[in-house]
Amino acid sequence: MSTNPYETVGFYDSAIVAGRHRAIVGGRWEETGRIEMAVLQEAGLLPHHHLLDIGAGALRLGCKAVPYLDPGHYWATDASRKILLAGYDNELADPERLNPMQLVEDAVFEFPGVPAIITHAIAFAVFPHLTMAYLRRALTNLRRFDRLESFLFTVFLAPDVVTAMSPYRQPDGVVTHDIRAPYHVLAEDVAHLAQCSGWQVTRSDVMLPRGQVLFVAQPIRL
């Protein structure tokens, strides 16, 4: 049975009413937002690029990316548009730099209404809460963005197939699982899924909160 709190009825509504829009997207708000911006800039993100922030929550990254990017160059998706709008209302220093219509509700990684101009995409701390089928959907559907240079995403890893069958304690203390959230996967599974979806992936050695591992995917274009 899933233990994913984000799937609980009323989870977002009650948290927003309580003013906990930051807390429910994983904590470490400032630290994680800075790391997200740093890895994107390391991947080549410049102000004129167009960023898609997948599973953006309350705009932990958005509140830093919107001032950095040219106006209108940030798009965000999340399973709950309410949490996106909570971030828009409370976290943006200059909301006029972002049209709220660019905050899109999308629980199944179809990216509805997101234009083809996207050059960079990131899904930070999203897939640890979901089965690998969602990563496959994201990789497959992102292929329609012809200008996309790189897609950054994080997962928890288990070291081998035997260890993956049991709960596994990550370097930062989080216990992950193979059949319930938070999920871990094998690095080989990530590489295989990416290749089958038309991507090549590189594992980054950057240290991330809670022991997550960053992968940088680039589309294979013939």
C-alpha positions in Angstrom: 0.0 0.0 0.0 1.3 3.5 -0.9 2.5 5.8 1.9 2.7 8.8 -0.3 1.2 11.7 1.6 0.7 13.7 -1.6 -2.0 11.3 -2.7 -4.1 11.9 0.5 -7.4 13.7 -0.1 -7.2 17.2 1.2 -3.4 17.1 1.8 -2.7 20.3 -0.2 -5.7 22.2 0.9 -5.1 21.7 4.6 -1.4 22.6 4.3 -2.0 25.8 2.4 -4.7 26.9 4.8 -2.2 26.3 7.7 0.5 28.3 5.9 2.7 25.3 5.4 3.1 25.5 1.7 6.9 25.5 2.1 7.0 22.6 4.6 5.1 20.1 2.5 7.5 20.3 -0.5 10.3 18.6 1.4 11.8 21.2 3.8 15.3 22.7 3.5 13.7 25.5 1.5 16.6 27.8 1.0 19.3 25.2 0.8 17.5 23.1 -1.8 16.4 26.0 -3.9 20.0 27.2 -4.1 21.2 23.7 -5.1 18.6 23.5 -7.8 19.7 26.8 -9.3 23.3 25.8 -9.1 22.9 22.5 -10.9 20.8 24.2 -13.6 23.5 26.8 -14.1 26.1 24.1 -14.2 24.0 22.5 -16.9 24.2 25.7 -18.9 21.0 27.5 -18.0 21.2 31.2 -18.9 18.7 34.0 -18.6 17.5 33.8 -22.2 16.7 30.0 -21.9 13.2 28.6 -21.2 12.9 26.4 -18.1 10.3 23.8 -17.2 10.1 23.1 -13.5 8.4 19.7 -13.1 6.7 19.0 -9.8 7.5 22.6 -8.8 5.3 22.7 -5.7 5.3 26.1 -4.0 8.0 27.4 -6.3 11.0 26.6 -4.1 13.1 26.8 -7.3 10.7 29.2 -9.0 11.3 32.1 -6.5 15.0 32.0 -7.6 14.6 31.1 -11.3 12.0 33.7 -12.1 14.3 36.7 -11.2 17.2 35.0 -13.0 15.4 34.2 -16.2 14.0 36.7 -18.7 10.4 37.5 -17.9 8.0 34.7 -19.0 10.8 32.2 -19.5 9.7 30.0 -16.5 7.0 27.3 -16.7 6.0 25.0 -13.8 3.9 21.9 -13.4 2.6 20.1 -10.4 -0.2 17.7 -9.4 -1.8 20.6 -7.6 -2.2 24.0 -9.1 -3.3 25.3 -5.7 0.2 24.7 -4.3 1.7 26.4 -7.4 -0.5 29.4 -6.8 0.4 29.5 -3.1 4.0 29.9 -4.2 3.0 32.5 -6.7 1.1 34.5 -4.1 3.7 34.2 -1.3 7.2 33.6 -2.7 7.8 35.7 -5.8 9.5 39.0 -5.2 8.1 40.4 -8.5 5.1 38.4 -9.7 4.8 40.5 -12.8 7.7 38.6 -14.3 5.6 35.4 -14.5 2.1 34.9 -16.0 0.2 32.6 -13.6 -1.2 30.8 -16.6 2.3 29.3 -16.9 1.7 27.4 -13.7 0.1 24.2 -15.0 -1.7 21.4 -13.1 -0.3 18.1 -14.4 -0.3 14.9 -12.4 0.6 12.5 -15.3 3.6 14.3 -16.9 1.8 15.2 -20.1 2.9 18.9 -19.9 -0.4 20.3 -21.3 -0.1 23.8 -22.8 3.7 24.0 -22.2 5.2 25.5 -25.4 7.8 23.9 -27.6 10.3 26.6 -26.7 11.5 24.8 -23.5 15.3 24.4 -23.4 15.9 23.0 -19.9 13.8 20.9 -17.6 14.2 19.7 -14.0 12.3 17.4 -11.7 13.9 17.7 -8.3 12.8 15.3 -5.5 9.8 14.3 -7.6 10.4 10.7 -8.6 11.3 9.4 -5.1 7.6 9.7 -4.4 6.5 7.8 -7.5 6.9 4.5 -9.3 9.3 4.3 -12.2 6.4 4.4 -14.7 6.2 8.1 -14.0 9.8 8.6 -14.9 9.3 6.7 -18.1 6.2 9.0 -18.9 8.2 12.1 -18.2 11.2 11.0 -20.4 8.8 9.9 -23.2 6.7 13.1 -23.2 9.6 15.4 -22.9 10.9 14.2 -26.3 8.3 16.5 -28.0 10.4 19.6 -26.9 12.7 19.9 -29.9 14.8 22.6 -28.3 15.3 20.8 -25.0 19.1 20.6 -24.2 19.0 18.8 -20.9 16.6 17.3 -18.3 17.8 17.1 -14.7 16.1 14.7 -12.3 16.8 13.1 -8.9 16.2 9.6 -7.6 17.3 7.5 -4.6 19.5 4.6 -5.5 20.1 1.2 -4.1 23.5 -0.3 -4.6 22.5 -3.7 -6.1 19.5 -5.8 -6.9 19.6 -7.8 -3.7 19.8 -4.8 -1.5 17.0 -3.1 -3.5 14.5 -5.8 -2.3 14.7 -4.5 1.3 14.4 -1.1 3.0 17.7 0.8 2.5 19.1 3.6 4.6 20.4 6.4 2.4 23.6 8.4 3.3 21.5 11.2 4.8 19.5 8.8 6.9 16.3 8.5 4.8 15.0 4.9 4.5 13.8 4.1 1.0 12.0 1.1 -0.5 11.4 -0.7 -3.7 7.5 -1.0 -3.6 6.4 1.9 -1.6 7.4 5.6 -1.2 10.0 6.9 -0.8 11.2 4.7 -3.6 14.8 3.6 -4.6 15.9 2.3 -7.9 19.0 0.9 -9.5 21.3 3.1 -11.5 21.1 0.4 -14.3 17.3 0.8 -14.4 17.6 4.6 -14.8 20.1 4.1 -17.7 18.0 1.5 -19.4 14.8 3.5 -19.1 16.5 6.6 -20.4 18.0 4.8 -23.4 14.7 3.2 -24.3 13.0 6.6 -24.2 15.6 8.2 -26.4 18.0 9.8 -23.9 21.5 9.4 -22.7 22.1 10.0 -19.0 25.1 11.0 -16.9 25.2 10.5 -13.2 26.4 13.6 -11.3 28.6 13.4 -8.3 27.1 16.5 -6.6 26.0 15.9 -3.0 22.3 16.5 -2.7 20.0 16.7 0.4 18.9 13.4 1.9 21.2 11.4 -0.3 19.4 11.8 -3.6 21.3 11.3 -6.8 21.2 13.7 -9.7 21.1 12.5 -13.3 21.4 14.7 -16.3 19.6 13.5 -19.4 20.2 14.7 -22.9 18.1 13.7 -25.9 19.6 11.4 -28.4 19.2 13.1 -31.8 20.2 11.4 -35.0 
